Amino acid sequence: MSDEALTDVQRELVAHARGLAAGFSLDYWHEKDEKAEYPWEFVKAFSAAGLLGVLVPEQYGGLGLGVTEAALVLREVAASGAGTSGASAIHFYVFPPGPIIHHGSDEMKQRVLPAVAAGELLMAFGVTEPTAGTDTSRITTRAVRVDDHWEISGQKVWTTNAQNASHILLLTRTSPRDDARPLDGMTLFFVPLDREKCTVRVIHKLGRAAVDSNEVFIDGLIGTDQDVVGEVGQGFKHLLSGLNPERIVLAMEAVGIGLAALRLATDYAKQRVVFDHPIGSYQAIAHPLARSWAELHAAELMALHAAALFDQGLPCGPETNAAKYLAADAGFKACDAALQTHGGFGYAREYHIERLWREARLFGLAPVSQEMALNYLSERALGLPKSY
Ligand SMILES: Cc1cc2nc3c(=O)[nH]c(=O)nc-3n(C[C@H](O)[C@H](O)[C@H](O)COP(=O)(O)OP(=O)(O)OC[C@H]3O[C@@H](n4cnc5c(N)ncnc54)[C@H](O)[C@@H]3O)c2cc1C
């Protein structure tokens, strides 16, 4: 969507984020990816500008803006060429705090949110488990009441940021799974990631090496009543309220990464001469790029539509899932078309396309797979019977 269609506040925010992200070159991201180094300089630039607290209410030191604004900022980050190496680093200050903003006690909000907005508190998000998969009701990490506190044991997987995070938002079982109400009986804790009680092991993965993902083995981690987010037994419901906004923003990150790839590809297609003509003059090269332009902009409109509904307090489930599905697909296809445009050089790291291509693949898998987005649409938009 062109900047002219945005409000003044949004246009200013976009220009600010774009300017900050432009200070970090493709070579910076290449090096962070090669060395698997966390992009602290990038995070510091965004925290100094106050952008990490885009969704944090003003009374807790944030900007108190909506999902539309958060989505626009993260689109700019990804579109700068930072891809998910930059977007995930910022994303984890913006989204995991959601349940605390909406369901945390006043004491917890005072204690946590100003530090998050200032970039002083990095958190991890521990929901996924190796044996539960997409069926979160099957998690087995449990919190047991012992005297006046809770003791938490179990295992999480894919926990982003756990190498450096000081705290973890942790979904646990506090009552056994009941087939009649499988999503009840789970409790959300926001606890220090105590290294004496948690073993963190990095997962070597296809892309986004700069932002770590981990296995976390938890043995007797202590949680207090003050660490419980919202109500005991209602943890999954508290998480649900953050799922739609997160998917909207991820859709915009996927659009951003696709736009970055498209920009690199069109520059290359204008300059690279083969058989006496720039390759961009060949329709076999131009049309996939043109198709990607159309698909990315259509996905972006769906995401902004979903964001507008959400920010007005209106139902937005189908639009959100459609946006996530379309953007994940369009983002990866744009990176793939960009790679093809570069011919053999697309395979070389120094052209930066292969990093974006590897990173863009993630949006089809996490935080929710394309299949689960389509399951949602089958059931909720089309009224078909639930298939699982
Ligand atoms: C890089 C990365 C970072 C991540 N970060 C975090 C994080 O910080 N915190 C966290 O908690 N999690 C995180 N995740 C986990 C992510 O959310 C899960 O990988 C994702 O939810 C899919 O779960 P799974 O891998 O167990 O797949 P599975 O549930 O095992 O699914 C395997 C395949 O089966 C398909 N499938 C399953 N059920 C159905 C069905 N009913 N109908 C159709 N198809 C189905 C899925 O779509 C998928 O293609 C991350 C993952 C990655 C890769």
The ligand as an SDF file (V2000), in Angstrom:
LIG
                    3D

 53 58  0  0  0  0  0  0  0  0999 V2000
   12.3480  -21.0520   13.5160 C   0  0  0  0  0  0  0  0  0  0  0  0
   11.1900  -21.3750   14.3900 C   0  0  0  0  0  0  0  0  0  0  0  0
   10.9470  -20.5770   15.4980 C   0  0  0  0  0  0  0  0  0  0  0  0
    9.9090  -20.9120   16.3650 C   0  0  0  0  0  0  0  0  0  0  0  0
    9.7460  -20.1620   17.5110 N   0  0  0  0  0  0  0  0  0  0  0  0
    8.8800  -20.5910   18.4610 C   0  0  0  0  0  0  0  0  0  0  0  0
    8.8270  -19.9490   19.7290 C   0  0  0  0  0  0  0  0  0  0  0  0
    9.5240  -18.9860   20.0040 O   0  0  0  0  0  0  0  0  0  0  0  0
    7.9850  -20.4590   20.6600 N   0  0  0  0  0  0  0  0  0  0  0  0
    7.1740  -21.5250   20.4300 C   0  0  0  0  0  0  0  0  0  0  0  0
    6.4160  -21.9090   21.3190 O   0  0  0  0  0  0  0  0  0  0  0  0
    7.1970  -22.1520   19.2010 N   0  0  0  0  0  0  0  0  0  0  0  0
    8.0280  -21.7190   18.2370 C   0  0  0  0  0  0  0  0  0  0  0  0
    8.0850  -22.3680   17.0160 N   0  0  0  0  0  0  0  0  0  0  0  0
    7.2710  -23.5610   16.8130 C   0  0  0  0  0  0  0  0  0  0  0  0
    6.1930  -23.4190   15.7550 C   0  0  0  0  0  0  0  0  0  0  0  0
    5.1500  -22.6320   16.2200 O   0  0  0  0  0  0  0  0  0  0  0  0
    5.7760  -24.8620   15.3990 C   0  0  0  0  0  0  0  0  0  0  0  0
    6.8500  -25.4710   14.7150 O   0  0  0  0  0  0  0  0  0  0  0  0
    4.5560  -24.8950   14.5980 C   0  0  0  0  0  0  0  0  0  0  0  0
    3.4830  -24.5260   15.4060 O   0  0  0  0  0  0  0  0  0  0  0  0
    4.2840  -26.2870   14.0050 C   0  0  0  0  0  0  0  0  0  0  0  0
    4.3320  -27.2840   15.0100 O   0  0  0  0  0  0  0  0  0  0  0  0
    5.1740  -28.6240   14.7700 P   0  0  0  0  0  0  0  0  0  0  0  0
    6.5170  -28.2190   14.2950 O   0  0  0  0  0  0  0  0  0  0  0  0
    5.1210  -29.4580   15.9950 O   0  0  0  0  0  0  0  0  0  0  0  0
    4.4120  -29.3410   13.5920 O   0  0  0  0  0  0  0  0  0  0  0  0
    3.3680  -30.5730   13.6920 P   0  0  0  0  0  0  0  0  0  0  0  0
    2.2230  -30.1940   14.5580 O   0  0  0  0  0  0  0  0  0  0  0  0
    4.1220  -31.8170   14.0090 O   0  0  0  0  0  0  0  0  0  0  0  0
    2.8490  -30.6510   12.1870 O   0  0  0  0  0  0  0  0  0  0  0  0
    3.5860  -31.3080   11.1420 C   0  0  0  0  0  0  0  0  0  0  0  0
    2.8590  -31.0910    9.8320 C   0  0  0  0  0  0  0  0  0  0  0  0
    1.5360  -31.6900    9.9060 O   0  0  0  0  0  0  0  0  0  0  0  0
    0.5620  -30.7140    9.5680 C   0  0  0  0  0  0  0  0  0  0  0  0
   -0.6530  -30.9370   10.3690 N   0  0  0  0  0  0  0  0  0  0  0  0
   -0.7510  -31.2010   11.6950 C   0  0  0  0  0  0  0  0  0  0  0  0
   -2.0420  -31.3040   12.0610 N   0  0  0  0  0  0  0  0  0  0  0  0
   -2.7890  -31.0860   10.9480 C   0  0  0  0  0  0  0  0  0  0  0  0
   -4.1740  -31.0650   10.6610 C   0  0  0  0  0  0  0  0  0  0  0  0
   -5.1090  -31.2750   11.6010 N   0  0  0  0  0  0  0  0  0  0  0  0
   -4.5580  -30.8120    9.3930 N   0  0  0  0  0  0  0  0  0  0  0  0
   -3.6480  -30.5970    8.4050 C   0  0  0  0  0  0  0  0  0  0  0  0
   -2.3210  -30.6180    8.6100 N   0  0  0  0  0  0  0  0  0  0  0  0
   -1.8890  -30.8560    9.8640 C   0  0  0  0  0  0  0  0  0  0  0  0
    1.1860  -29.3720    9.9050 C   0  0  0  0  0  0  0  0  0  0  0  0
    0.5900  -28.3180    9.1890 O   0  0  0  0  0  0  0  0  0  0  0  0
    2.6380  -29.6120    9.5160 C   0  0  0  0  0  0  0  0  0  0  0  0
    2.8000  -29.3980    8.1260 O   0  0  0  0  0  0  0  0  0  0  0  0
    9.0810  -22.0200   16.0960 C   0  0  0  0  0  0  0  0  0  0  0  0
    9.3110  -22.8100   14.9580 C   0  0  0  0  0  0  0  0  0  0  0  0
   10.3600  -22.4990   14.1090 C   0  0  0  0  0  0  0  0  0  0  0  0
   10.6020  -23.3860   12.9300 C   0  0  0  0  0  0  0  0  0  0  0  0
  1  2  1  0
  2  3  1  0
  2 52  2  0
  3  4  2  0
  4  5  1  0
  4 50  1  0
  5  6  2  0
  6  7  1  0
  6 13  1  0
  7  8  2  0
  7  9  1  0
  9 10  1  0
 10 11  2  0
 10 12  1  0
 12 13  2  0
 13 14  1  0
 14 15  1  0
 14 50  1  0
 15 16  1  0
 16 17  1  0
 16 18  1  0
 18 19  1  0
 18 20  1  0
 20 21  1  0
 20 22  1  0
 22 23  1  0
 23 24  1  0
 24 25  2  0
 24 26  1  0
 24 27  1  0
 27 28  1  0
 28 29  2  0
 28 30  1  0
 28 31  1  0
 31 32  1  0
 32 33  1  0
 33 34  1  0
 33 48  1  0
 34 35  1  0
 35 36  1  0
 35 46  1  0
 36 37  1  0
 36 45  1  0
 37 38  2  0
 38 39  1  0
 39 40  1  0
 39 45  2  0
 40 41  1  0
 40 42  2  0
 42 43  1  0
 43 44  2  0
 44 45  1  0
 46 47  1  0
 46 48  1  0
 48 49  1  0
 50 51  2  0
 51 52  1  0
 52 53  1  0
M  END
$$$$
